[in-house]
């Protein structure tokens, strides 16, 4: 990281400036601090855009999952009805197979519903985290102006 400062270097410079403000070279390292904050902001912006794309994808999966679950439930009801018709009419073996298949499909649908709920929870947690502002530049610039007025 050229022209950037690590946290330990920043803390050391700050302590030195606090102990001996007149002999400190903290102001000369300020450009390194600004470069570090700018690099962090840039990497956070990239992360935000990736997280936004993930959020949109999860939301689309969740929305399509709702339709998928509804269709599977209708399919299961149709399988049950067809199986019952077969049992009562002419082929009880075929009817029981369709009834077993409908039970299997119901269980899969229940698992898919749980997955959908999990995805919804993850999406909501991500939305809450993204809604918190993580702007490092504004507090840094304010602190720098406060520092300049005191020196």
C-alpha positions as CSV (number, residue, x, y, z in Angstrom):
1,X,0.0,0.0,0.0
2,X,2.1,2.9,-1.2
3,X,1.3,6.3,0.4
4,X,-1.0,4.6,2.9
5,X,-0.8,4.2,6.6
6,X,-1.6,1.2,8.8
7,X,-3.7,1.4,11.9
8,X,-0.8,0.9,14.2
9,X,1.2,3.6,12.4
10,X,-1.8,5.9,12.7
11,X,-2.2,5.2,16.4
12,X,1.5,5.8,17.0
13,X,1.5,9.1,15.1
14,X,-1.6,10.2,17.0
15,X,-0.1,9.3,20.3
16,X,3.1,11.2,19.4
17,X,1.1,14.2,18.3
18,X,-0.9,14.1,21.5
19,X,2.1,13.9,23.7
20,X,4.2,16.5,21.9
21,X,2.1,18.5,19.4
22,X,4.8,21.0,18.6
23,X,7.4,18.4,17.8
24,X,5.0,16.0,15.9
25,X,5.2,15.3,12.2
26,X,1.6,14.1,12.1
27,X,0.6,16.8,9.6
28,X,3.2,15.4,7.1
29,X,1.6,11.9,7.4
30,X,-1.9,13.3,6.7
31,X,-1.7,12.7,3.0
32,X,-1.1,9.0,3.8
33,X,-4.2,9.0,6.0
34,X,-6.2,10.5,3.3
35,X,-5.0,8.0,0.7
36,X,-5.8,5.2,3.1
37,X,-9.3,6.5,3.7
38,X,-9.8,7.0,-0.1
39,X,-8.6,3.4,-0.7
40,X,-11.0,2.0,1.9
41,X,-13.9,4.0,0.5
42,X,-13.2,2.7,-3.0
43,X,-13.1,-0.9,-1.8
44,X,-16.3,-0.4,0.2
45,X,-18.0,1.0,-2.9
46,X,-17.0,-2.1,-4.9
47,X,-18.3,-4.3,-2.0
48,X,-21.6,-2.3,-1.9
49,X,-22.2,-2.8,-5.6
50,X,-21.6,-6.5,-5.3
51,X,-23.8,-6.8,-2.3
52,X,-26.5,-4.8,-4.1
53,X,-26.4,-7.3,-7.0
54,X,-26.5,-10.2,-4.5
55,X,-29.5,-8.6,-2.9
56,X,-31.4,-8.3,-6.2
57,X,-30.6,-11.9,-7.1
58,X,-31.8,-13.2,-3.7
59,X,-35.0,-11.1,-4.0
60,X,-35.6,-12.6,-7.5
61,X,-35.0,-16.1,-6.2
62,X,-37.4,-15.5,-3.3
63,X,-40.1,-14.1,-5.6
64,X,-39.8,-16.9,-8.1
65,X,-39.7,-19.3,-5.1
66,X,-43.2,-18.1,-4.0
67,X,-44.6,-18.9,-7.4
68,X,-42.7,-22.2,-7.4
69,X,-44.2,-23.2,-4.1
70,X,-47.7,-22.3,-5.1
71,X,-47.3,-24.3,-8.3
72,X,-45.9,-27.3,-6.4
73,X,-48.8,-27.2,-4.0
74,X,-51.3,-27.2,-6.9
75,X,-49.4,-30.1,-8.5
76,X,-49.5,-32.0,-5.2
77,X,-53.2,-31.5,-5.0
78,X,-53.7,-32.7,-8.5
79,X,-51.5,-35.8,-7.8
80,X,-53.6,-36.6,-4.7
81,X,-56.9,-36.2,-6.6
82,X,-55.6,-38.4,-9.5
83,X,-54.3,-41.0,-7.1
84,X,-57.7,-41.1,-5.2
85,X,-59.5,-41.5,-8.5
86,X,-57.3,-44.4,-9.5
87,X,-57.7,-46.1,-6.1
88,X,-61.5,-45.9,-6.2
89,X,-61.9,-46.8,-9.9
90,X,-59.8,-49.5,-11.5
91,X,-56.1,-49.5,-10.5
92,X,-55.4,-49.3,-6.7
93,X,-51.7,-50.0,-7.2
94,X,-51.3,-47.0,-9.6
95,X,-53.4,-44.9,-7.3
96,X,-51.3,-45.7,-4.2
97,X,-48.2,-44.9,-6.2
98,X,-49.5,-41.4,-7.1
99,X,-50.6,-40.8,-3.5
100,X,-47.0,-41.8,-2.3
101,X,-45.6,-39.5,-4.9
102,X,-47.8,-36.6,-3.8
103,X,-46.6,-37.1,-0.2
104,X,-43.0,-37.1,-1.4
105,X,-43.7,-33.9,-3.3
106,X,-45.3,-32.3,-0.3
107,X,-42.2,-33.0,1.8
108,X,-40.0,-31.5,-0.9
109,X,-42.2,-28.4,-1.0
110,X,-41.9,-28.1,2.7
111,X,-38.1,-28.2,2.5
112,X,-38.2,-25.6,-0.3
113,X,-40.4,-23.4,1.8
114,X,-37.8,-23.5,4.6
115,X,-35.1,-22.7,2.1
116,X,-37.1,-19.7,0.9
117,X,-37.6,-18.5,4.5
118,X,-33.9,-18.8,5.1
119,X,-33.1,-16.8,2.0
120,X,-35.7,-14.1,3.0
121,X,-34.0,-13.8,6.4
122,X,-30.6,-13.5,4.8
123,X,-31.8,-10.9,2.4
124,X,-33.4,-8.9,5.2
125,X,-30.2,-9.1,7.3
126,X,-28.2,-7.9,4.3
127,X,-30.6,-5.1,3.7
128,X,-30.2,-4.0,7.4
129,X,-26.4,-4.1,7.2
130,X,-26.4,-2.2,3.9
131,X,-28.7,0.5,5.2
132,X,-26.1,1.6,7.8
133,X,-23.9,4.3,6.3
134,X,-20.3,3.4,6.2
135,X,-18.9,6.7,4.9
136,X,-15.4,7.1,6.2
137,X,-14.5,10.2,4.4
138,X,-16.9,12.7,6.0
139,X,-15.9,12.0,9.6
140,X,-12.3,12.0,8.6
141,X,-12.5,15.3,6.8
142,X,-14.4,16.8,9.8
143,X,-11.7,15.6,12.2
144,X,-9.0,16.9,10.0
145,X,-10.6,20.4,9.9
146,X,-11.0,20.3,13.7
147,X,-7.3,19.4,14.0
148,X,-6.2,22.2,11.6
149,X,-8.2,24.8,13.6
150,X,-6.6,23.6,16.9
151,X,-3.0,23.7,15.5
